[in-house]
Amino acid sequence: MCCLVGIDVGTTNCKAVAYDVNGEMKAFAKHKTETYYLGNNWSEFDPGQLWSAVQDILKELSRQLKGEKIDGIAVASMGAAGVLLDENDNWIHRSITWFDTRTKEVANWWKNTFGDEKVYSITGFVPNPMAGITKIQWIRKRNPEKFKSVKHWLSMQDYIAYRLTGKACVDYSIGCRTMAFDLENKCWSKEILDHADIPMEMCSNLKPSGELLGRVTKEASVLTGIEADTPVYTGGMDYVCGAFASGLCESGEVLSAVGTSEQILMVTDNPVNDMKHISTNFTCVNYVVNNKYYIAGQVISSGVILDWFHKEIAREDVTKMISEAQQSTIGANGVIMLPHFRGKYVPGADPFSRGAFVGLTTSHTRGDIVRSILEGLCYESTVIIEKLEEVTHNKINRIHVVGGAVNSSFWMQLKADILGKPVICMEVPEEVTLGAAMLAGLGSGIYKSPSDAIEKTRKKETIYEPDPGRHRKYHLIMDEVYKKVYLALKETNYSINRILKKIN
C-alpha cells in the first residue's frame, strides 16, 4: 500500500500528512508556527522552533502510521523567508518573515543600482521587500561579522530538507522567490549574486519539483521517528503545491489560495514579463509541473484580518461573526474595508499603504464590519484578477479556490457575486500537503505523470455561480467607491509612516 508524506512549513502552522495513492489521508499532525512580532511592524521566525515543530509532527505521524513504510516525502513551504547557517549548522539570525517589509530600502537599492527592468528580465521579479535576497542583505548589513561565517543560505523548504537529509537542495518554484534565480536558464543568476556580493556556493543546489534530493539520515531518523534512508523529493512553494493538488496543470487555469494571505496565480506556457507591465508588480516564475510557469499576485493580508478582528476587537467565535455578517446588506450598510494591513503588493506595490475602515457611523453593527472585511477582501482580489486578464490577454472564465475560506459558503458566494465568475471549491482539506505528496509520488514513480496524479486524487467540487443582480450592485460599489479609497488615503498613509519614523 502506497504511503506518501507532504510537509507544509506554513506561516500559521507546520503540518505533515500521509496519503495513499488516491489522496486519502492516512495520518495527520500539526504544530503552531511561532511568529515573533517586534517594533516597527517587524516580524521573524525562529528556525530552531520550526525544525522542532517539524520533528514533533513527524514523530506524531510516525506513531500514527505504526511502522508503515513511507514511499516518499516532499516539503512545501512559504517563500522568501530565509535561513542562514554557519559551518556548524547553527543559524546566525532569526528568519525575517516573508511579509516583513523592513527591507524596502534594500529593494530601492536594487532599483537604483541595478535597475527594475534588468532585474525583471532576469528573474521575473520587480525588486520589492518580499524578495528573499533583500532579507539576506539586510541581515548581512547589520551582522557583518556573523555573516562571514555563513555556509548555507536556505529558504524554508530546503532548510527542512537539509535537516532531514544533510543535502542543501531547493526546487525552482522556491528558488525563484529569492530574486536571484535566472528564469530562462533555470539556474542561479551570477550577475544578480555578484551585484549583491553573495557567493554562489552559499546557495542550495537547484532541481525541478518532484526529483530525489536525498534520503533521511540516521540522525534525522532519531529526531523524527521517520525510518532512515526514506527518500525525500523536492517539493514547491506552498500555494503552488496547493494549485497542483487542485488540478491545475494546464495554461490559463487560475487558482485563488485563501489563507493568511490570498495568493492568486494563473498557469502559463511561458514567462509573462513584458516590460510594459513591470509597474503592476506581478511575478511570473516557475510552476511545479509540466515545465510551466505562473503569473501571480497576492492580497498580503487576507484571513489574517479576520483573525485579527476576532482576537483583538470582537473576541467572538469566527463562525458567529460570519453568521452576523450574513444579516447585513450588500455593501455592509456603507462600510468599506481596505485590506492593506500589511501593505499593498499588486497591482503596483506600496509597502506604506495601510488598512482602513471607511464610512463608519454609530448605527453600524459588528455584522456590518465583518461583512465589510469579507467584501473588501473580495474587492481586492477582483481588482487583481481583472488586471491579470489585462496583462495576459486571457479572459478568465472561472476561479478555483482553496484554503480555509472554502469552509464558509457565505464567503465563497460573496466571492462569486463580486467576481462575476463561477468559483470552484475543491473538497481538499489540506491541499498544500497533498500537492507536496503528489510531487513525492511523481518522483517515486507512483504516478506516471502530473495528469495521472490529478486524476487519481481528484476530489468532489462545489461550484458557486454568481448572481447577476448582486454582481451589478457590487460592481457599482467597487468602481464608484472601493477603487478610489486607496488613492484617497495614499498621501495620508505616507504621512503617518513619515511621522512615526520621526517620533519613534
C-alpha positions as CSV (number, residue, x, y, z in Angstrom):
1,M,0.0,0.0,0.0
2,C,1.4,3.4,-1.1
3,C,2.2,6.0,1.6
4,L,3.3,9.5,0.6
5,V,4.0,12.3,3.0
6,G,3.7,16.0,2.4
7,I,5.1,18.6,4.8
8,D,3.8,22.1,4.9
9,V,6.0,24.7,6.6
10,G,3.4,27.4,6.9
11,T,3.1,30.9,8.4
12,T,0.4,29.7,10.9
13,N,1.2,26.0,11.3
14,C,3.6,23.3,10.3
15,K,1.7,20.2,9.1
16,A,2.6,16.7,8.0
17,V,0.1,14.5,6.3
18,A,0.4,10.9,5.0
19,Y,-1.7,10.0,1.9
20,D,-2.5,6.8,0.0
21,V,-2.3,6.7,-3.8
22,N,-5.8,8.2,-4.1
23,G,-5.0,11.2,-1.9
24,E,-6.9,9.9,1.1
25,M,-5.4,10.8,4.5
26,K,-3.7,8.1,6.4
27,A,-2.3,10.2,9.2
28,F,-2.2,13.9,10.2
29,A,-0.2,16.1,12.6
30,K,0.3,19.8,13.0
31,H,2.2,22.2,15.3
32,K,1.9,26.0,15.6
33,T,4.4,28.2,13.9
34,E,5.5,30.9,16.2
35,T,5.8,34.4,14.8
36,Y,7.8,36.9,16.8
37,Y,6.5,40.5,16.4
38,L,8.9,43.3,17.1
39,G,8.7,47.1,16.9
40,N,8.2,48.9,13.6
41,N,5.9,46.2,12.3
42,W,8.9,43.8,12.0
43,S,8.3,40.1,12.4
44,E,10.5,37.0,12.5
45,F,10.5,33.2,12.6
46,D,12.9,31.1,14.8
47,P,14.5,28.4,12.6
48,G,15.1,26.3,15.7
49,Q,11.4,26.4,16.6
50,L,10.4,25.5,13.1
51,W,12.7,22.5,12.9
52,S,11.5,21.4,16.4
53,A,7.9,21.7,15.2
54,V,8.6,19.5,12.1
55,Q,10.3,17.0,14.4
56,D,7.2,16.9,16.6
57,I,4.7,16.4,13.7
58,L,6.8,13.7,12.0
59,K,7.1,11.8,15.3
60,E,3.3,12.0,15.6
61,L,2.9,10.9,12.0
62,S,5.2,8.0,12.5
63,R,3.3,7.0,15.7
64,Q,0.0,7.0,13.7
65,L,1.5,5.1,10.8
66,K,2.7,2.3,13.2
67,G,5.8,1.5,11.2
68,E,4.2,1.6,7.7
69,K,6.8,2.2,5.0
70,I,6.9,5.7,3.6
71,D,7.5,5.8,-0.2
72,G,8.5,9.4,-0.3
73,I,8.4,12.8,1.4
74,A,8.3,16.2,-0.1
75,V,8.3,19.6,1.6
76,A,6.2,22.6,0.6
77,S,6.8,25.9,2.3
78,M,6.3,29.7,2.4
79,G,8.6,31.6,0.2
80,A,11.1,34.4,0.7
81,A,11.9,33.8,4.4
82,G,15.5,32.6,4.6
83,V,17.8,30.8,7.0
84,L,21.5,31.4,7.2
85,L,23.6,28.6,8.7
86,D,27.2,28.6,9.6
87,E,29.6,25.7,9.1
88,N,28.3,24.1,12.3
89,D,24.7,24.3,11.0
90,N,23.8,27.0,13.6
91,W,21.6,29.8,12.4
92,I,23.0,33.3,12.7
93,H,19.8,35.4,12.8
94,R,16.1,34.7,13.1
95,S,14.3,34.5,9.7
96,I,12.7,37.7,8.6
97,T,9.1,36.8,7.7
98,W,8.0,36.9,4.0
99,F,5.5,39.7,4.8
100,D,8.0,41.9,6.7
101,T,8.7,45.0,4.6
102,R,11.7,46.3,6.6
103,T,13.9,45.7,3.6
104,K,12.2,48.3,1.4
105,E,15.4,50.3,1.3
106,V,17.3,47.3,0.0
107,A,14.7,46.9,-2.7
108,N,15.1,50.5,-3.6
109,W,18.9,49.9,-3.7
110,W,18.3,47.3,-6.4
111,K,16.1,49.7,-8.4
112,N,18.7,52.4,-8.2
113,T,21.9,50.4,-8.7
114,F,20.8,47.5,-11.0
115,G,17.5,48.7,-12.4
116,D,14.0,47.4,-12.3
117,E,13.9,46.3,-15.9
118,K,17.2,44.4,-15.7
119,V,16.1,42.5,-12.5
120,Y,12.7,41.8,-14.1
121,S,14.2,40.5,-17.3
122,I,16.4,38.0,-15.5
123,T,14.2,36.9,-12.5
124,G,10.6,37.7,-13.4
125,F,10.6,39.8,-10.2
126,V,10.2,43.5,-9.7
127,P,12.6,44.5,-6.8
128,N,10.4,44.6,-3.7
129,P,10.8,43.8,0.1
130,M,9.2,40.4,-0.4
131,A,12.2,39.1,-2.3
132,G,14.4,36.7,-0.3
133,I,17.7,38.2,-1.3
134,T,16.7,41.6,0.2
135,K,16.2,40.0,3.6
136,I,19.6,38.3,3.5
137,Q,21.3,41.6,2.5
138,W,19.5,43.3,5.4
139,I,20.8,40.8,7.9
140,R,24.4,41.0,6.5
141,K,24.4,44.8,6.8
142,R,23.6,44.6,10.5
143,N,25.6,41.5,11.3
144,P,28.7,41.7,9.1
145,E,31.0,39.6,11.3
146,K,28.5,36.8,11.8
147,F,27.7,36.8,8.1
148,K,31.3,36.0,7.3
149,S,30.7,32.5,8.9
150,V,27.7,31.7,6.7
151,K,28.0,28.5,4.8
152,H,24.4,28.0,3.6
153,W,21.6,30.4,2.5
154,L,18.5,28.3,2.6
155,S,14.8,29.0,2.1
156,M,12.3,27.3,4.4
157,Q,11.8,24.3,2.1
158,D,15.5,23.5,1.7
159,Y,16.2,24.3,5.4
160,I,13.8,21.5,6.5
161,A,15.0,19.2,3.7
162,Y,18.6,19.9,4.8
163,R,17.8,19.0,8.3
164,L,16.2,15.7,7.1
165,T,18.9,14.7,4.5
166,G,22.0,16.8,5.0
167,K,21.6,17.9,1.4
168,A,21.1,21.6,0.5
169,C,18.7,21.4,-2.4
170,V,15.7,23.6,-3.5
171,D,13.2,23.4,-6.3
172,Y,12.7,26.1,-8.9
173,S,9.4,27.4,-7.6
174,I,11.0,28.3,-4.2
175,G,14.4,29.3,-5.6
176,C,12.8,31.8,-7.9
177,R,11.3,33.6,-4.9
178,T,14.7,34.8,-3.8
179,M,15.1,37.2,-6.8
180,A,18.4,35.5,-7.5
181,F,17.1,32.9,-10.0
182,D,17.6,33.1,-13.8
183,L,14.1,32.4,-15.0
184,E,15.0,31.5,-18.6
185,N,18.1,29.4,-17.9
186,K,16.8,27.8,-14.6
187,C,19.9,28.5,-12.6
188,W,21.2,31.0,-10.0
189,S,22.0,34.3,-11.7
190,K,25.7,35.0,-11.3
191,E,25.0,38.6,-12.3
192,I,22.5,39.1,-9.5
193,L,24.6,37.3,-6.9
194,D,27.7,39.2,-7.8
195,H,25.9,42.5,-7.6
196,A,24.7,41.5,-4.1
197,D,28.2,40.2,-3.2
198,I,26.8,36.8,-2.3
199,P,28.9,33.8,-3.2
200,M,27.1,31.2,-5.4
201,E,28.4,28.3,-3.3
202,M,26.3,29.6,-0.4
203,C,23.1,28.8,-2.5
204,S,21.3,25.4,-2.5
205,N,21.5,23.1,-5.5
206,L,18.6,23.7,-7.8
207,K,16.2,20.9,-9.1
208,P,12.8,20.7,-10.7
209,S,10.0,19.7,-8.3
210,G,9.5,16.0,-7.8
211,E,13.1,15.0,-8.0
212,L,15.1,13.0,-5.5
213,L,17.2,15.3,-3.4
214,G,18.4,12.9,-0.6
215,R,17.4,10.4,2.0
216,V,16.6,10.7,5.7
217,T,19.8,10.5,7.7
218,K,20.3,8.3,10.8
219,E,20.5,11.5,12.9
220,A,17.2,12.9,11.5
221,S,15.6,9.5,11.9
222,V,16.3,9.5,15.6
223,L,14.8,13.1,15.9
224,T,11.7,12.5,13.8
225,G,10.8,8.8,14.0
226,I,11.0,8.5,10.2
227,E,12.9,5.5,9.0
228,A,16.5,6.2,7.9
229,D,17.0,6.1,4.1
230,T,13.4,7.2,3.4
231,P,13.6,9.2,0.1
232,V,13.0,12.9,0.2
233,Y,11.9,14.7,-3.0
234,T,11.9,18.4,-4.0
235,G,8.5,20.0,-3.2
236,G,7.5,23.5,-4.0
237,M,6.0,26.8,-2.9
238,D,3.1,26.2,-0.6
239,Y,0.3,27.7,-2.6
240,V,1.7,26.4,-5.9
241,C,1.6,22.9,-4.4
242,G,-2.0,23.7,-3.5
243,A,-2.7,24.7,-7.1
244,F,-1.3,21.3,-8.3
245,A,-3.5,19.4,-5.8
246,S,-6.5,21.5,-7.0
247,G,-6.0,20.1,-10.6
248,L,-4.1,23.0,-12.2
249,C,-1.5,21.8,-14.7
250,E,-2.6,23.5,-18.0
251,S,-2.1,27.0,-19.3
252,G,-4.8,29.5,-18.5
253,E,-6.1,27.8,-15.3
254,V,-6.4,30.1,-12.3
255,L,-6.2,29.5,-8.5
256,S,-7.0,31.6,-5.5
257,A,-5.5,30.2,-2.3
258,V,-7.1,32.0,0.6
259,G,-5.2,31.7,3.9
260,T,-3.2,34.2,6.0
261,S,-2.8,35.9,2.6
262,E,-4.6,35.3,-0.7
263,Q,-2.3,34.1,-3.5
264,I,-3.7,34.4,-7.0
265,L,-2.0,32.6,-9.9
266,M,-2.5,31.7,-13.5
267,V,-0.6,28.9,-15.2
268,T,1.2,29.9,-18.4
269,D,3.3,28.2,-21.0
270,N,6.0,30.9,-21.0
271,P,7.1,33.7,-18.7
272,V,4.8,36.7,-18.8
273,N,7.3,39.5,-18.2
274,D,6.6,42.2,-20.8
275,M,8.3,45.4,-19.7
276,K,5.2,47.5,-20.3
277,H,3.6,45.7,-17.3
278,I,6.5,46.0,-14.9
279,S,4.8,48.6,-12.8
280,T,2.0,46.1,-11.9
281,N,4.5,44.1,-9.7
282,F,3.1,40.8,-10.9
283,T,5.6,38.0,-10.6
284,C,6.0,35.4,-13.3
285,V,8.0,32.4,-12.2
286,N,8.3,28.6,-12.3
287,Y,5.4,26.2,-11.7
288,V,5.9,22.8,-10.2
289,V,4.9,20.5,-13.1
290,N,5.0,20.2,-16.9
291,N,7.8,22.8,-17.3
292,K,5.2,25.5,-16.9
293,Y,5.3,29.0,-15.4
294,Y,2.8,31.0,-13.5
295,I,2.0,34.7,-13.1
296,A,0.9,35.7,-9.6
297,G,-0.1,38.5,-7.3
298,Q,-1.4,38.5,-3.8
299,V,-3.5,40.2,-1.2
300,I,-0.9,40.2,1.5
301,S,-3.4,40.4,4.4
302,S,-6.5,38.2,3.9
303,G,-7.6,35.7,6.5
304,V,-5.2,37.3,9.0
305,I,-7.5,40.4,9.1
306,L,-10.5,38.3,10.1
307,D,-8.3,36.6,12.7
308,W,-7.1,39.9,14.0
309,F,-10.6,41.3,14.3
310,H,-11.7,38.1,16.1
311,K,-8.8,38.2,18.6
312,E,-8.3,41.9,19.2
313,I,-11.7,43.5,18.6
314,A,-14.7,41.2,18.6
315,R,-13.4,38.5,20.9
316,E,-16.1,36.3,19.4
317,D,-16.1,33.0,17.5
318,V,-15.4,33.5,13.8
319,T,-18.3,31.3,12.8
320,K,-20.7,33.5,14.8
321,M,-19.1,36.6,13.3
322,I,-19.7,35.4,9.8
323,S,-23.3,34.5,10.7
324,E,-23.8,38.1,11.9
325,A,-22.3,39.3,8.6
326,Q,-25.0,37.5,6.7
327,Q,-27.6,39.6,8.4
328,S,-26.0,42.8,7.0
329,T,-26.8,44.0,3.5
330,I,-24.9,44.3,0.2
331,G,-22.3,47.0,0.7
332,A,-22.3,46.4,4.5
333,N,-24.5,49.4,5.0
334,G,-21.9,51.7,3.6
335,V,-18.8,50.4,5.4
336,I,-15.7,49.8,3.1
337,M,-12.7,48.0,4.3
338,L,-9.3,48.4,2.6
339,P,-7.3,45.2,3.3
340,H,-3.8,46.8,3.2
341,F,-3.0,45.8,6.8
342,R,0.5,44.6,5.7
343,G,0.8,46.9,2.7
344,K,-0.2,46.5,-1.0
345,Y,1.5,44.1,-3.4
346,V,-0.3,44.3,-6.7
347,P,-1.3,45.9,-8.9
348,G,1.6,48.3,-8.1
349,A,3.5,47.6,-4.8
350,D,3.1,50.1,-1.9
351,P,4.5,48.9,1.4
352,F,3.4,52.2,3.0
353,S,-0.3,51.6,2.4
354,R,-2.3,50.7,5.5
355,G,-5.6,49.1,6.2
356,A,-8.7,51.2,6.8
357,F,-12.4,51.1,7.5
358,V,-14.3,53.9,5.8
359,G,-17.9,55.1,6.2
360,L,-18.4,54.0,9.9
361,T,-21.3,55.5,11.9
362,T,-22.6,54.7,15.4
363,S,-25.5,52.8,13.7
364,H,-23.2,50.1,12.3
365,T,-23.2,46.7,13.8
366,R,-20.4,44.1,14.3
367,G,-22.0,42.2,11.5
368,D,-21.7,45.2,9.1
369,I,-18.0,45.5,10.0
370,V,-17.3,41.7,9.5
371,R,-19.2,41.8,6.2
372,S,-17.1,44.8,5.1
373,I,-14.0,42.7,5.8
374,L,-15.2,39.9,3.6
375,E,-16.4,42.2,0.9
376,G,-13.1,44.2,1.0
377,L,-11.1,41.1,0.5
378,C,-13.2,40.0,-2.4
379,Y,-13.0,43.5,-4.0
380,E,-9.2,43.5,-3.7
381,S,-8.8,40.0,-5.3
382,T,-11.2,41.1,-8.1
383,V,-9.0,44.1,-8.9
384,I,-6.0,41.7,-9.1
385,I,-7.9,39.2,-11.4
386,E,-9.1,42.0,-13.7
387,K,-5.5,43.1,-14.0
388,L,-4.4,39.6,-14.7
389,E,-6.8,39.4,-17.6
390,E,-5.4,42.6,-19.0
391,V,-1.7,41.6,-18.6
392,T,-2.1,38.1,-20.1
393,H,-4.7,38.9,-22.7
394,N,-6.7,36.0,-21.4
395,K,-10.4,36.0,-20.4
396,I,-10.7,34.2,-17.1
397,N,-13.9,32.1,-17.1
398,R,-13.7,30.6,-13.6
399,I,-11.6,30.5,-10.5
400,H,-10.5,27.5,-8.4
401,V,-10.4,28.4,-4.7
402,V,-8.6,26.5,-1.9
403,G,-7.8,27.3,1.7
404,G,-9.7,27.7,5.0
405,A,-12.1,30.2,3.4
406,V,-13.8,27.5,1.4
407,N,-15.4,26.2,4.6
408,S,-17.6,29.4,4.5
409,S,-20.3,29.0,1.8
410,F,-21.3,32.7,2.5
411,W,-17.8,33.9,1.8
412,M,-17.5,31.8,-1.4
413,Q,-20.9,33.0,-2.7
414,L,-19.8,36.6,-1.9
415,K,-16.6,35.9,-3.9
416,A,-18.5,34.6,-6.9
417,D,-21.0,37.5,-6.8
418,I,-18.3,40.2,-6.7
419,L,-16.1,38.5,-9.3
420,G,-19.0,37.7,-11.6
421,K,-17.4,34.3,-12.3
422,P,-18.0,30.8,-11.1
423,V,-16.0,29.9,-8.0
424,I,-15.0,26.2,-7.8
425,C,-14.1,24.9,-4.4
426,M,-12.4,21.5,-4.1
427,E,-13.0,19.3,-1.1
428,V,-9.3,19.1,-0.3
429,P,-8.8,19.8,3.4
430,E,-5.0,20.0,3.2
431,E,-4.3,21.0,-0.4
432,V,-0.7,22.1,0.2
433,T,0.4,18.9,1.9
434,L,-1.4,16.9,-0.8
435,G,0.3,18.7,-3.6
436,A,3.7,18.1,-1.9
437,A,2.8,14.4,-1.5
438,M,1.8,14.2,-5.2
439,L,5.2,15.6,-6.1
440,A,6.8,12.9,-4.0
441,G,4.6,10.4,-5.8
442,L,5.8,11.7,-9.2
443,G,9.4,11.4,-8.0
444,S,9.0,7.9,-6.8
445,G,7.2,6.7,-9.9
446,I,3.9,6.0,-8.2
447,Y,2.2,8.5,-10.5
448,K,3.1,8.3,-14.3
449,S,2.5,12.0,-14.9
450,P,1.1,15.1,-13.3
451,S,-2.3,14.4,-15.0
452,D,-2.2,10.9,-13.7
453,A,-1.6,12.2,-10.2
454,I,-4.5,14.7,-10.5
455,E,-6.9,12.1,-11.9
456,K,-6.1,9.6,-9.1
457,T,-6.5,12.2,-6.3
458,R,-9.4,14.2,-7.8
459,K,-11.9,15.3,-5.1
460,K,-15.6,16.5,-5.1
461,E,-16.2,20.0,-6.3
462,T,-18.7,22.6,-5.1
463,I,-19.4,25.3,-7.6
464,Y,-20.8,28.8,-6.6
465,E,-22.4,30.6,-9.5
466,P,-22.6,34.4,-9.5
467,D,-25.9,36.1,-9.1
468,P,-26.2,38.7,-11.9
469,G,-28.2,41.1,-9.9
470,R,-25.9,41.1,-6.9
471,H,-22.9,41.3,-9.2
472,R,-24.2,44.5,-10.8
473,K,-24.6,46.1,-7.3
474,Y,-21.2,45.0,-6.1
475,H,-19.6,46.2,-9.3
476,L,-21.1,49.6,-8.8
477,I,-19.7,49.8,-5.3
478,M,-16.3,48.6,-6.4
479,D,-16.0,51.0,-9.3
480,E,-17.5,54.1,-7.7
481,V,-16.1,53.7,-4.2
482,Y,-13.7,50.9,-3.4
483,K,-11.2,51.6,-6.2
484,K,-11.0,55.2,-5.0
485,V,-10.3,54.5,-1.3
486,Y,-6.6,53.6,-1.8
487,L,-5.8,56.7,-3.8
488,A,-7.7,58.9,-1.4
489,L,-5.7,57.6,1.6
490,K,-2.3,57.2,-0.1
491,E,-0.7,60.5,0.9
492,T,-2.2,60.3,4.4
493,N,-0.6,56.9,4.9
494,Y,2.8,58.2,3.6
495,S,2.5,61.0,6.2
496,I,1.7,58.5,9.0
497,N,4.8,56.4,8.2
498,R,7.0,59.5,7.9
499,I,5.8,60.9,11.3
500,L,6.1,57.6,13.0
501,K,9.7,57.4,11.9
502,K,10.4,60.8,13.3
503,I,8.8,60.3,16.7
504,N,9.9,56.7,17.5
